[in-house]
């Protein structure tokens, strides 16, 4: 994978994001509408992307690789949370959340699919599962500061988890999905990239550009999230054998993605500063055009 291909994919995503920004600025889409699109992405499109990725030929090797990817996702995300806690434990919980939780679904999936193909989405799906486990446990606790806010039922029945359960059934029992349904799922899954970029563009449009670039703590969170932690993960992934190159790249892209949009949604639910959270997401997303090529170029040299 060359840097030119990477830049082309990122720029394509940013053009879609710019279109989302333009749509909001022209008032063809308001804040409520962008939240509704985000809900459609979280509750419908993301689980269908996972299901669609699992609609492939079964093999024990792939099943083992899935389990391995899930374990690595837990470990690498955990490294990010530890680093964020060490450097930001005295700061606003939103900044800790921003520095620890990557945008695996809205940003990671389109980038991985564009660079590595649909086969790679099969693996990033397990990272989304790892992400969801942390977001509905540690993430909820971080913003609420109450363990009572953590519910096992939500952990097992959130949209990404439901997508995983259905996807595993389709993977283990191939042929149970009718062709017409398979085609329909594929069409919905293809909505992920444009809709996700429209939502990210709407966050930037709804934030004051001057305010986005003012917060020193937001910059600190973004540097930790998008440079410091991914650099450590580059060296951790170097320990994996060379024949797992695609898996290593998927894991690194997921780790290098900007701050996840779930931060703004969770902030709103737990009465935190939603607007500030959206500004951090916007800043992180804008910076990613520079940070992701930087991290991946270093990985290519070291690996």
N, C-alpha and C positions, 0 to 999 in steps of 0.2 A: 504494500500500500504506500503510494507516494504522497508527499506533502501537498502536491498540486491537486490530487484527488480529494484529499481531506479538506483543503481550502475551498474547492469547488462545492463540496457538499455543505459545508458550513455557510458559505455565501448564499447558496440556494435556500437554506433554512432562514437566513436573515432577510432575504428578499420577501419570503412569505410572512415573516415577522413584521417587516415594514408595511406590507399590505394590511396586516391586522391593525397596526398603528394608524394607518391612513383611514381605515374604515371607522375606527373609533373617533378620530379627530373630525371626520366628516359627519359625525353623529348618526351614522347608519347602524351603529351598534353602541349600546350604552353599557354602564357598569353591570346592571342586572343581567343583560344579555350575555356578557362575557362570562359571568359566573355560571349562567345556565349552560353555556358551551363547555366550561370546565367540568361541570357536573356530568354532562353527557360523556366527556372524555374519560372521567374517572369511573363512572358507573356502567358505561356501555362499551365504549371503544377500547379502553385498555384491557378489560377482560377478554374481549373478542380478539384483540391482537395476540394475547397469550394463547387462547384456544386455537387460533389459526396457525400459530407457530408449532403447536403440538400435533397438527394434522399432517403427520409425516410417517414414514415407515418405521416400525418399531425395531429396536435392537437393544440387547443388554448393555452394549458398550455405551450407547446414548443415554440409557437410564443411569448408568454409573456416572457418566459425565455430568448429568443433571444434578445428581446428589452432590458431586464434588463441587460444582458451580455454586450450589446453595450454601455449602459449608464455607467456601471461599468468600462468598458474598457476606455472610455473617461476620467472618474474621476481618475483612477489609473495611466494611462499614464500621465495625467496632473500633478499629484503629482510628478512623476519622473522628468518632465520638470522643475517644480518649484524648486525642490531640486538641479537639475543640474545648473539652472540659479543662484541660491543663492551662490553656492560654486565655480562656474566656470565662472561667468559673465565677469571676467577680462582676461579670457584665450582665446585661439584659439577657434573659433566657432566649429571646428571639435570635440574638447573635450566635449563641451556642447552637441553636437549631439550624441556623443558616450555614454555619461552618461545618456541620456534620451530615446534613441530609442532602444528597445530590438529586437532581431532576432526572431520575432514571427513566421514567415513563415518557414525559412530554418532550424531553431533549435527547436522552440516551437512545431510546428506540429508533427515532428517525435517523440519527447519526449512524448508529450501528447498522441499520438496514441499508442505508444509502452507501456505506463504505464496504460492508462485508456480506450483504445479502440477507435473505429471509432466514437462512440457516442459523445465522448469528442471533436472530431474535429468539430462537429456541433457547439459547443459553441466557440471554439477558432477562428472559421471563423469570428465571429462578432468582436473579438478583432483585427483581421487583418484589418477589415473595419475601426475600430477606429484608428488603426495605420496609415492606408493610409490617412485618413482625416488629421491627424497631419503632416505626412511626406510631403504631397503635399501642405501644408499651412505653418505651423510653421517651418518645416524642410527646405523647400525651402527658406523661408525668412531668416532663421538663417545663411545659407551658402551664399546666394546672397546679403543679406542686402537690397533687393529691393522688395517692395510689388507688383510691376508690374510683378514680376516673378510668382506670384500666379495666376493660371487660374482655374476657376470653371469647365470648360469643362474637363480638365485633372482629376480633383477631382472626377467627375462623371463617367468618361469613362476609367479610368486606369484599368488594367487587373483584379485586385481584386474586384473592384466595379462591373465590368461586370459579373464576376463570381457570385457575390452576387445577382444581378438582375435576372440572369438565374436560380440560385439556389432557390431563393424565389418563382419563377414561378413553378418550379418542386415541391417544398414543398407544396405550396398552392393548386396546381392542380395535385395530385398524379396520376400516371398511364399514364401521357403524354409522358414518356420517354420509347422508345422501349427497350426490353431486351438486344438486341445486342449492342445498344448504351450505355446502362447502364454498360455492361461488359467492353466495350472499355474504358469508363471513369474511371472505377475502376482500370484497368491495367495502365493507364497513371498516375493516382493518386499515385499508388504504386511506381512510379519512384521518388517521392519527396524526400524520405529519402536518398537513395544512391546518387542521383545527388546533393542534397544539401550538403551532407558531402564531396563529391568530390570537390565542389566549395570551401568550407571552407578549405579543405586540400590544395587546390591550392594556396589560399591566404597565408597560412603559408609557403608553398614551395617557393613562389615568393618573400617572405620577408627574409631579413637576420636575422637568429635566434639571433645573437648577438645584432642587432639593435632593435629587438622586445622588449628585456628586459631592454633597456637603459633609456627610457623616464620616468622621474618621474611623469610628468603630465598625461601620458597615464595610469600609475598605479593609480593615483588619480581618473581619470575618471572611471576606472574599479571598484575601491572600492566603489565609489558612486553608480555606475550602478548595481553592483552585490551583494553588502552586505548592504550598508546603506539604500538605497531606498527599497529593498525587505523586510528588517526587519520592516520598518515602515508599509509596505503593509500587512505584517503578522498580525499586530495588527488592522489594518483597516478591514481586512477580518474576523477577529475574531468577529466583530459585526454582521456578517450575521448568520442566523439560521443554526443549524447543518444539517438540511435536504438538504442544498445546498452544501454539502461537495465536490461533484465532481466539481461543478462550482467554488468553492473557490480554489480547487487545480489547475484547468485549469488557472484561473486568476493569481495565484501565480507563476506557471511555466512560463507563458508568461512574467510576470514581472521580473523573475529571469534569463531569457535567456540572453546570451551575446549580445554584440553590433550588431545591424543589418547591414547586408552587403549593404543595400541601402546607407549607409553613404559613402562608397567608390565610388559608382556609381554617387551619387549626387555631391560628391567632384570633380569628373572628369568633370561633366557637368558644374559646376560653377567655374572651374579653381582654385580649392583649391588643397592642397597637397594630391593627391590620394595615393601616396606611404605611407605617414604617416597614412592616414586613414586606409589603408589595414593592417598596423602594429598594430594599436589599435584593429582592429577586430580580428587579429590573437592572440594578447595577451589576449583579453577578452575571446575568445573561448577556449584557453588553460587553463585559470584560472577557467573556468566554471565547470571543472571536480571536483573541490574542493568546489566551492561556492554554486552550486545548491544543492548537498546533504546536505551541512551545513544549508542552508535556509529551505529546506523542513523538515529536522529533527527537527529544532526549531518549525516550524509550527505544526508538529505532536504532539509535547509536549504541546504546548500552546492551540491548538484547542481541 
